[in-house]
Amino acid sequence: MTDKLKELIEESKEDIQINFLELINELNRIPTQVGKWLTYHQVQRQKMILIETDYKKMVALKTKFYMGKMDDDEREKYGWPLEGTKVLKADLPMWLDSDDELIKEKHKYKMQEQIVSFIETTINSIQDKKWSIKNYIEWKKWTEGG
């Protein structure tokens, strides 16, 4: 788990809690909290798009490399060794899936995707607080006979 995800988890624990003793304050805080998390979402989503683009570029380069279509200057630019054999098209996914550089790029992308997903879930939880508060008030009225 990344430090950023750990940080967001801790912050979300605080933001999704409802203080039933101060319901008016809770209702007033919801728009501010949603705004804060929407900002986080935009920043992290933009970062995810950049990471995804880097990953796709790397897949294209590695495909070109493994298929034997990369010239020596470009190959040397990346510091990749000269492969003695050309990979068959049917075997390409196996080579790409086992490539260490691609694995690292994919891992970065998946971790960023997880951060964005967590933020989206947190936003939904904060927005759902309105309904929890409303249901609590209705329940309280019912239990007090009015």
C-alpha positions in Angstrom: 0.0 0.0 0.0 1.4 3.4 -0.9 1.9 6.2 1.6 -0.6 8.3 -0.2 -3.3 5.6 0.1 -2.6 5.2 3.8 -2.8 8.9 4.3 -6.2 9.1 2.4 -7.6 6.1 4.4 -6.7 7.8 7.7 -8.3 11.1 6.5 -11.4 9.4 5.3 -12.0 7.7 8.6 -12.5 11.1 10.1 -14.6 12.6 7.3 -17.1 9.7 7.0 -17.9 9.6 10.7 -21.1 11.2 11.9 -21.3 13.1 15.2 -24.9 12.5 16.1 -24.7 15.0 19.0 -24.0 17.8 16.5 -26.2 17.0 13.5 -26.6 20.6 12.2 -22.8 20.9 12.1 -22.5 17.6 10.4 -25.0 18.6 7.7 -23.1 21.9 7.2 -19.7 20.1 6.8 -20.9 17.7 4.1 -20.5 20.1 1.1 -17.1 21.2 2.3 -15.9 17.6 2.7 -17.3 16.6 -0.7 -15.5 19.6 -2.3 -12.2 18.6 -0.6 -12.5 15.0 -1.8 -13.5 16.1 -5.3 -10.3 18.1 -5.5 -8.3 15.1 -4.4 -10.2 13.1 -7.0 -9.3 15.5 -9.8 -5.6 15.6 -8.8 -5.3 11.8 -8.5 -7.3 11.1 -11.6 -5.0 13.4 -13.6 -2.0 11.6 -12.2 -3.6 8.3 -13.1 -4.1 9.4 -16.7 -0.4 10.4 -17.0 0.7 7.0 -15.5 -1.6 5.1 -17.8 -0.2 7.0 -20.8 3.4 6.1 -19.7 2.4 2.5 -19.4 0.8 2.4 -22.8 3.9 4.0 -24.4 6.1 1.4 -22.7 3.9 -1.4 -24.0 4.2 0.0 -27.5 8.0 0.3 -27.2 8.4 -3.2 -25.7 6.1 -4.6 -28.4 8.3 -3.0 -31.1 11.4 -4.3 -29.3 10.2 -7.9 -28.9 8.9 -8.1 -32.4 12.4 -7.1 -33.7 11.1 -3.8 -35.3 13.2 -1.4 -33.2 16.3 -0.1 -34.7 19.6 -0.3 -32.8 19.9 3.4 -32.0 16.5 3.4 -30.3 17.2 0.1 -28.5 20.5 1.5 -27.2 18.8 4.7 -26.1 16.7 2.7 -23.7 19.6 0.4 -22.7 17.9 -2.7 -23.8 20.0 -5.7 -24.8 20.1 -7.0 -28.3 17.8 -10.0 -28.5 19.0 -12.9 -30.5 15.6 -14.1 -31.5 12.5 -12.5 -32.7 9.4 -13.2 -30.6 6.4 -14.7 -32.4 3.2 -12.6 -32.3 1.4 -15.4 -30.5 4.1 -15.4 -27.7 4.2 -11.6 -27.4 1.7 -11.4 -24.4 3.8 -13.8 -22.4 6.9 -11.7 -23.0 5.2 -8.5 -22.2 3.6 -9.9 -19.0 7.0 -11.0 -17.8 8.9 -7.9 -18.6 10.2 -6.3 -15.4 9.9 -2.7 -16.6 6.3 -3.2 -17.8 5.5 -4.9 -14.5 6.7 -1.8 -12.6 4.7 0.5 -14.8 1.6 -1.6 -14.5 2.0 -1.8 -10.8 2.2 2.1 -10.6 -0.9 2.4 -12.7 -2.9 -0.2 -10.7 -2.0 1.5 -7.4 -3.0 4.9 -8.8 -6.3 3.3 -10.0 -6.9 2.0 -6.5 -6.3 5.5 -5.0 -8.8 7.0 -7.4 -11.4 4.3 -6.7 -10.9 4.8 -2.9 -11.5 8.5 -3.3 -14.7 7.9 -5.3 -16.0 5.5 -2.6 -15.2 8.1 0.1 -17.1 10.8 -1.8 -20.1 8.5 -2.0 -19.9 7.7 1.7 -19.7 11.4 2.6 -22.7 12.1 0.4 -24.6 9.2 2.0 -24.2 10.9 5.4 -27.2 13.1 4.6 -29.4 10.0 4.3 -28.0 8.5 7.5 -28.7 11.7 9.4 -32.2 11.9 7.9 -32.9 8.3 8.9 -31.6 8.9 12.4 -33.8 11.9 12.8 -36.9 9.9 11.6 -36.0 7.1 13.9 -35.5 9.5 16.8 -39.0 11.0 16.2 -40.6 7.6 16.0 -39.0 6.4 19.2 -40.0 9.5 21.1 -43.6 9.1 19.9 -43.8 12.1 17.6 
